[in-house]
Amino acid sequence: MLVTVWLTINELISVMENLAAIGVPGFPRLQRILRRLRRTVADESGASDEKEE
């Protein structure tokens, strides 16, 4: 379950980054929430977050 949630969060972050790259107005609050969720899931699973910015 944690893997599924982690992958989903990563994909959502990727979509947000791609939208920002093509000039669509961003959602910085949503992006911060997704990054926090990704860290939380990684901490719960014991995995390290490789794409930390």
Secondary structure, 3 states (H helix, E strand, C coil): CHHHHHHHHHHHHHHHHHHHHCCCCCCHHHHHHHHHHHHHHHHHHCCCCCCCC
